[in-house]
Amino acid sequence: MAARTTTLYDTDNNVLNYGGCMSPASYFETSTGLTAGPFIKGSGYMYGFRPDGTQAAVHRVVAFQNHNPSLHKCGARCRNAKGPNCECSCRGEFHGIDG
């Protein structure tokens, strides 16, 4: 399998250091300050830490192929991508940003 570098981004496209996962109820309580009811279900949310140490939800996960990437010109196909895998000239920075 090809080596990949995985990068996490928040909604403002800041790079995050992986923090972990939390339940949907915990995510709701953390992001709103309200108490979650039993109606919130799901598998979980990833979170990370910005360079200043603040916690943020992971909005995009991009896996750049390190081994022999094509490095083709970055364009609309990359910027609107739905999946996490990238190998174009932006090296994942703009992958899925408009999607």
C-alpha positions in Angstrom: 0.0 0.0 0.0 1.2 3.5 -0.8 2.5 5.8 2.0 0.2 8.7 2.8 0.3 11.8 4.8 -3.0 12.5 6.5 -3.9 16.1 7.4 -6.9 17.3 9.4 -8.6 20.7 8.9 -11.2 22.7 10.8 -14.0 24.7 9.1 -11.6 27.7 8.7 -9.0 25.4 7.0 -6.6 25.5 9.9 -4.4 22.4 10.2 -5.3 20.4 13.3 -3.3 18.0 15.4 -5.4 14.9 16.0 -7.1 15.0 19.4 -9.5 12.0 19.3 -13.1 11.2 18.9 -16.2 12.1 20.9 -19.7 10.9 21.0 -22.4 13.0 19.2 -23.8 14.0 22.6 -20.4 15.2 23.9 -19.8 17.1 20.6 -23.2 18.8 20.9 -22.6 19.8 24.5 -19.1 21.0 23.7 -20.1 23.1 20.7 -23.3 24.6 22.0 -23.0 24.6 25.8 -26.4 22.9 26.1 -27.2 19.5 27.6 -27.7 16.8 24.9 -30.9 14.8 25.0 -31.3 11.1 24.2 -32.3 12.0 20.6 -28.7 12.6 19.5 -27.3 9.4 17.9 -24.4 8.4 15.7 -20.9 6.9 15.8 -18.9 9.9 16.8 -17.0 13.0 15.7 -13.2 13.6 15.3 -11.7 16.6 16.9 -8.2 18.1 17.0 -6.2 21.0 18.3 -5.3 24.2 16.5 -1.7 25.5 16.9 -2.9 27.8 19.7 -4.2 24.8 21.6 -7.9 25.4 21.2 -10.1 22.4 20.3 -12.0 22.2 17.1 -14.1 19.7 15.2 -12.4 18.1 12.2 -14.1 19.3 9.0 -11.9 17.8 6.3 -9.5 14.8 6.3 -7.0 14.7 3.4 -4.7 11.8 2.6 -1.9 12.8 0.3 -0.2 10.0 -1.6 3.5 10.3 -0.8 4.8 7.5 -3.0 5.0 8.5 -6.7 2.1 11.1 -6.8 1.1 12.4 -10.2 1.3 16.1 -9.0 -1.0 17.1 -11.8 -2.3 20.7 -11.8 -4.7 21.4 -9.0 -8.2 22.5 -10.2 -11.9 22.2 -9.8 -11.8 18.4 -9.7 -9.6 18.5 -6.6 -11.4 21.5 -4.9 -14.8 19.8 -5.3 -13.6 16.3 -4.4 -15.8 14.3 -2.0 -13.2 11.6 -1.0 -10.1 12.1 1.1 -7.4 11.0 -1.3 -5.3 13.6 -3.1 -2.1 13.4 -5.3 -2.2 16.8 -7.2 0.1 19.8 -7.0 -1.6 21.3 -3.9 -0.6 18.2 -1.9 -4.0 18.2 -0.3 -4.2 21.8 0.9 -7.2 22.6 -1.3 -8.7 19.1 -1.7 -12.4 19.1 -1.1 -12.4 22.8 0.0 -15.3 23.7 -2.3 -17.2 20.4 -2.0 
